[in-house]
Amino acid sequence: MTQTSTLQDPRVVTALDAMFARAAQDEVTGARIEAARPGGFAPSTPQELADANAEVYMPISAEGGKLLYSLIRAARPATVVEFGTSFGISTLYLAAAVRDNGSGRVISSELSADKIAAARRTFAETGLDDLITVLEGDARETLAALDGPVDFLLLDGWKDLCLPVLRLLEPRLAPGTLVVTDDVDLPALAPCLDHVRDPRNGYESVTFPVEDGMEISCRL
């Protein structure tokens, strides 16, 4: 008998379609936000940036989401950690894979209270909320309090914070753990990419050509 994944659940399909449709307006939304801030965003704290961009989805691509789903199905991690929930698009792919594995949990971190509220509603509507915990606040603080190992890590928050978050969690990464970093084309991500691509730091890393690129790094 043909098996279907949770990604084909009508509730998940509806939620993802709706969020991707809204995310398609990110460029227009971003331009409106920038126009309202003639002085720009610098200097701004991560919290100020998150609050200013509370309407912007900044989503992972659909193909990137399917890649994450497949990696988690194969690796079968007990604890999946995500830096950067946003409205929860990527989180749905992570949780769908955990659901279909039959065990595990997703822990995500997000600065924007508005995005967290919207994401939690979506998680409840899709029936995946029992697998997902969203931590509100600076990931450098919220993820520091995690209990136990991190078995799969997605870095998709503010790009200049990806390396600090990775370094924070490195003591919890066992050999064989996968670290996936989204948007490799963005210059702000360079320090993090330099870190995982340097063999002296204990990773075997490869760039996967999906949308803006995803770096898949295996902890050695």
C-alpha positions in Angstrom: 0.0 0.0 0.0 1.3 3.5 -0.9 2.3 5.5 2.1 1.8 9.3 2.2 3.6 11.8 4.4 2.3 14.4 6.7 3.3 17.0 4.1 0.3 15.7 2.1 -2.1 16.2 5.1 -4.7 18.8 3.8 -4.2 20.9 6.9 -0.5 21.2 6.3 -0.9 21.7 2.5 -3.4 24.5 3.2 -1.2 26.2 5.8 2.0 26.1 3.6 0.2 27.3 0.5 -1.3 30.2 2.4 2.0 31.2 4.0 4.0 30.9 0.8 1.4 33.1 -0.9 1.8 35.7 1.8 5.6 35.4 1.7 5.5 36.2 -2.0 4.7 39.8 -0.9 7.9 40.1 1.2 9.6 42.4 -1.2 6.7 44.8 -1.2 6.4 44.6 2.6 10.1 45.1 3.0 10.2 48.1 0.8 7.3 49.7 2.8 9.2 49.0 6.1 12.4 50.5 4.7 10.6 53.6 3.4 9.2 54.2 6.9 12.8 54.1 8.3 14.8 56.7 6.2 17.7 56.4 8.6 18.0 52.6 8.0 18.2 49.9 10.5 21.7 50.5 11.9 22.5 50.5 14.7 19.7 48.1 15.7 19.6 45.2 18.2 18.4 41.8 17.0 15.2 42.4 18.9 14.6 45.8 17.2 15.2 44.2 13.8 12.8 41.4 14.6 10.1 43.8 15.7 10.6 46.0 12.7 10.3 43.0 10.4 7.4 41.3 12.2 5.3 41.2 8.9 8.1 39.8 6.8 8.1 36.0 6.3 11.7 35.4 5.1 10.7 31.8 4.3 12.7 28.8 3.4 11.9 27.6 -0.1 9.5 24.7 -0.7 12.3 22.7 -2.2 14.5 23.5 0.8 11.6 22.4 3.1 11.4 19.0 1.3 15.1 18.6 1.6 14.9 19.2 5.4 12.0 16.7 5.6 14.0 14.0 3.8 17.2 14.6 5.9 15.2 14.2 9.1 13.4 11.1 7.9 16.8 9.6 7.2 18.7 10.8 10.3 15.8 10.2 12.7 16.9 12.8 15.2 15.4 12.8 18.7 15.7 16.6 19.1 15.6 19.0 16.2 16.6 22.5 17.0 15.7 25.5 14.7 17.2 28.9 15.0 14.6 31.3 13.5 11.0 30.2 13.6 9.5 33.3 11.7 5.9 32.3 10.8 6.7 28.6 11.0 7.1 27.5 7.4 10.3 25.6 7.9 9.1 24.4 11.3 6.2 22.6 9.6 8.6 20.7 7.4 10.7 19.7 10.4 7.7 18.7 12.5 6.1 16.7 9.6 9.2 14.6 9.4 9.3 14.1 13.1 5.7 13.0 13.0 6.3 10.5 10.3 9.4 9.1 12.1 7.1 8.3 15.0 9.3 10.0 17.6 11.2 13.1 18.4 10.6 16.8 19.0 11.2 20.2 17.5 12.5 23.1 19.5 12.5 26.5 17.8 13.6 30.0 18.8 12.2 33.3 17.7 12.5 36.9 18.8 9.2 38.3 17.4 6.3 37.8 19.7 3.8 38.5 16.8 5.4 35.8 14.7 5.4 33.4 17.6 1.7 33.9 18.1 0.9 33.4 14.5 3.1 30.3 14.2 1.5 28.7 17.3 -1.9 29.2 15.7 -0.7 27.5 12.6 0.9 24.6 14.5 -2.4 24.0 16.3 -4.4 24.2 13.1 -2.2 21.6 11.4 -2.2 19.2 14.4 1.6 19.4 14.8 1.6 21.6 17.9 2.3 18.7 20.2 5.7 18.2 18.6 6.8 21.8 18.6 8.1 24.1 21.4 8.8 27.7 20.5 11.2 29.6 22.8 10.7 33.4 22.8 13.7 35.6 23.0 17.3 35.8 21.9 18.5 32.3 20.8 21.8 32.9 22.4 20.0 32.8 25.7 17.0 30.6 25.1 18.9 27.8 23.5 21.6 27.9 26.2 19.1 26.3 28.5 18.4 23.3 26.4 18.5 19.9 28.1 20.3 17.0 26.4 22.0 16.7 23.0 21.0 18.4 19.8 20.5 15.8 17.0 19.7 18.1 14.1 20.3 21.8 13.8 18.8 24.3 11.3 20.3 27.7 11.3 17.9 30.1 9.6 17.7 33.2 11.9 19.6 36.5 11.6 22.7 35.5 9.6 25.2 37.4 11.8 24.0 35.3 14.7 24.2 31.9 13.1 27.9 31.4 14.1 27.4 32.4 17.7 24.4 30.1 17.9 26.3 27.3 16.4 29.2 27.7 18.7 26.8 27.8 21.7 25.4 24.4 20.7 28.6 22.7 19.4 29.2 21.0 22.8 25.8 19.3 22.3 26.5 18.0 18.8 27.4 14.3 18.7 29.5 12.9 15.8 27.2 12.4 12.8 24.9 15.3 13.7 23.7 17.4 10.7 23.8 21.2 10.7 21.9 22.8 7.9 22.4 26.5 7.2 20.1 28.3 4.8 20.8 31.2 2.4 24.5 30.6 1.7 24.4 33.5 -0.8 24.0 36.1 1.8 27.2 37.9 2.7 26.4 38.1 6.4 26.5 34.3 6.6 30.2 34.2 5.6 31.7 33.8 9.1 29.4 30.8 9.8 30.2 29.2 6.4 33.9 29.8 6.9 33.6 28.0 10.2 31.9 24.8 9.0 34.0 24.7 5.8 37.3 24.7 7.7 38.1 21.0 8.4 40.0 22.1 11.6 36.6 22.9 13.2 35.3 19.4 12.9 32.8 19.3 10.0 32.5 17.8 6.6 30.5 20.4 4.6 28.8 20.6 1.2 26.7 23.2 -0.4 23.3 22.0 -1.8 22.0 24.1 -4.7 18.4 24.8 -3.7 17.1 28.4 -4.1 19.6 30.6 -2.2 21.7 27.6 -1.3 21.8 25.4 1.8 25.0 24.2 3.5 24.8 20.7 4.9 27.5 20.1 7.5 28.1 16.8 9.3 29.7 17.0 12.7 32.8 14.8 12.8 
